[in-house]
Amino acid sequence: MINVIQYLEQNPSLVTLLKEKKASLIGISALEQKAILDSFDEDICLESTIWY
């Protein structure tokens, strides 16, 4: 999965296509794809995370 994320980092236009459901990741489950796309979401808020 690391290779997929690295590839998407190098090809941000593909992230847009995935978010618009105009492309898919073969061999990646829907849950995994959602997690990957969430990692590219700029609106993720980490303020409520508690770090120990």
Backbone torsions as a table, in degrees:
resi	resn	phi	psi	omega
1	MET	NA	-29.4	177.6
2	ILE	-58.9	-40.2	179.7
3	ASN	-62.7	-37.5	179.0
4	VAL	-64.7	-45.6	-179.2
5	ILE	-64.1	-42.5	177.8
6	GLN	-61.7	-40.9	179.0
7	TYR	-63.8	-42.3	179.7
8	LEU	-67.1	-33.3	175.8
9	GLU	-63.5	-34.7	-179.5
10	GLN	-81.7	-17.1	-177.5
11	ASN	-131.6	71.0	-175.7
12	PRO	-62.5	-23.0	178.2
13	SER	-64.9	-29.9	177.3
14	LEU	-68.4	-34.2	176.5
15	VAL	-60.8	-42.8	178.1
16	THR	-61.5	-44.2	179.0
17	LEU	-63.5	-38.4	178.2
18	LEU	-65.7	-42.3	179.4
19	LYS	-64.9	-33.6	178.8
20	GLU	-84.3	1.7	-179.2
21	LYS	59.7	33.5	176.0
22	LYS	-99.5	-2.2	177.2
23	ALA	-147.4	163.9	177.3
24	SER	-143.4	163.4	178.5
25	LEU	-105.0	108.2	-179.0
26	ILE	-69.8	133.3	179.3
27	GLY	87.6	0.4	178.6
28	ILE	-112.6	128.5	-179.3
29	SER	-69.0	163.7	179.7
30	ALA	-60.4	-38.5	179.6
31	LEU	-66.7	-42.3	177.7
32	GLU	-65.4	-40.5	179.4
33	GLN	-63.8	-40.5	178.2
34	LYS	-62.9	-42.5	179.2
35	ALA	-62.7	-41.7	178.9
36	ILE	-64.0	-47.4	-179.4
37	LEU	-65.7	-36.2	176.8
38	ASP	-62.1	-33.3	179.7
39	SER	-68.4	-21.2	177.6
40	PHE	-95.0	-2.7	-178.7
41	ASP	-75.3	122.9	-178.0
42	GLU	-74.0	-14.9	-175.5
43	ASP	-90.4	6.7	179.7
44	ILE	-66.7	129.3	-177.7
45	CYS	-108.1	121.4	-178.8
46	LEU	-105.4	11.3	-176.5
47	GLU	-62.5	-32.0	-176.6
48	SER	-85.5	-1.4	-179.4
49	THR	-76.8	133.0	178.4
50	ILE	-100.8	125.6	-179.6
51	TRP	-104.4	132.1	177.9
52	TYR	-107.7	NA	NA
